Amino acid sequence: MNVTEVSVSLSEIFAAVFAVAATALGYVVKEQRDRIKNIQNQVSDRKYKVYHEIFSFFFDVFKLQKKLNITTESDLVSRLIDIKKDLIIYAPDPIVRKLIEWDVTRTSYPNDPRHLRTFLELFILIRKDMGHHKTLIIPEDVLKFIMADEKEFEAAKKIIFTID
């Protein structure tokens, strides 16, 4: 009878040790998962902030051209450098590549409006990355939204989207 009591006691001890180990392992996994989620949320917040900066930059350039803003060109250049830095850190590859394409086009052809088409395409990629994966908005829609009226939109559309 003594032997049976010892074996039952050992199995109860093993069960308790196993339960404690499983609980501890579960806690470690949960903590790691929470930590990863926290980091992802921080990156997402930074990414959305830099996306907002891109849109703000574009609209500030637009206001400057319409003489509606006091922002100087040197301020805009400084902001663009900061945006590029943050984009390289936080944005996915398609967005970084599109910004590089826009920058190369803008600097290679400074008076050519095709860089605006690339920038409008960047807006669409940003929308997709922000969760609108099935967006039906196209660059022309964004341009139409920005322009003051239909006549101005048609003139800009002809200039921006007919060049290849």
N, C-alpha and C positions, 0 to 999 in steps of 0.2 A: 503494500500500500504506500509506503514511503516513496517508492520509485515513481509512481504515477503522479503524486503531488509535485515532485521536482520537475518532471517534464511539462506539466501544465503550467507551472510557474515560469519556466523558461520560455514557453511559447507566448505567454502573456507579456513577458518582458520584451521579447522580440517584436510583438505586435505594437506595444507602446512606443518602443524606440523607432520602429518603422513609421508610425503615425506622426511622431514628433519630427522625424526627418522629412516626411512628405509635406507636413505643414510648413516647415522652415523653407524647403525648396519652393513651395507655392508662393510664399511671401517674397522670396528673392526674385522669382519670375515676375510677380506683380509689380514689385518696385522697379525692376528694369523696364518693364512695359510702360509704366507711368513716366519714367524718366525719358524714354524715347519719345513718347507722346508729347511731353512738355517741350523737348527740343524741337520736334516737328512743328508745334504751335508757334514757338518763337521764330523759327525760320519762315513760317507762313506769314506771320505778322510783319516781319522785315520785308519779305517779298512783296506783299500787298502795299506796303509803304513806298517802296521804290517804284512799283507800278503806278501808284498815284503821282509820284514825282515825274514820271515820264509823261503822263497825261497833262499834268500841270505845266511842264516844260513846253510841250507842244502848244497849249493854249496861250501861254505867255508869249511865245514867239508870234503867234497869230495876233495877239493884242498889240504887240510891238509894231507889227507891220500895219495894223490899222490905226496906230498912234493912240491906243486906248490905255497904254500902260507906261509907267515911268521906268520900268526895268531896263537896265543897260545891257548891251551885247556882252560886255565882259562878265556881268553877273550871270547871264545865261550860259556862257562858256564854262564858268566855274561850276554851275549847277550840273551841266552836262558831264563834266569830269566826275563829279560825285555820283551821278546816276550810273555812269559806266562802271565805276568801282563796285557799287552795290549790286548791280546786275550780274557782274561776273561771279560774285560770291553767292547770290541767292537764286538767280533765275535759271530755269532749265535751258539746255543747249539750243533748242529751236529759237528761243527768244534772244539769247545772246548772239546767235548767228545772224538773225534778222537785224539786230541793232548794228552789228559789224557791217552788214551789207548796206544798211542805211548810211552809216558813217563814211564808208568808202565811196558810195555814190555821191553823197553830199560834198565831200572834199574833192573828188575827182571832177565833178560837174556842178560847180557851185550855183550856176544860174539855170540849171536844168531841173524842171519840176518832177522828174522821175523819182527823186529822193522822197518826195511827199507820198507817192504811191507806196513806197517801201515802208515809210513810217505808218501809214494807214494800215498796211498789212500787219505791222507789229502790234497795232491795237487789237486786231482780231486774235492774234496768237496769245496776247495777254488775257483777253476775255476767256479764251479756251482754258488757259492755265488756271484762271480764277474759278473754274467750275462750270463754265458754260460750254461744255464739250460739244454740244450739238447746235451751237449758235448758227443761225442762218444769216446773220449780219455780214455784209461784205464791205470792203473798203469804200465803195461808192456811198453806202448808207451812212458811214461815219462822216464822209465829206459833206453829204447833204445836210446832216445834222449840224455841222459847223457853219456852213454858209448862211448868209443872212436871208437870201431868197432864192427862188428857183432859177432866175436868170444868172445870178452869180454862181450857183451850183453848176449849171450847164456849161458855163464858160470855163470854170475850173476843171470840171470833169473832162472836157474836150482837151484841155492842155495836159492834164496829169495822166489820163488813161489812154491817150492815143499814141503816145511816144513808146517806141520799143527799141 
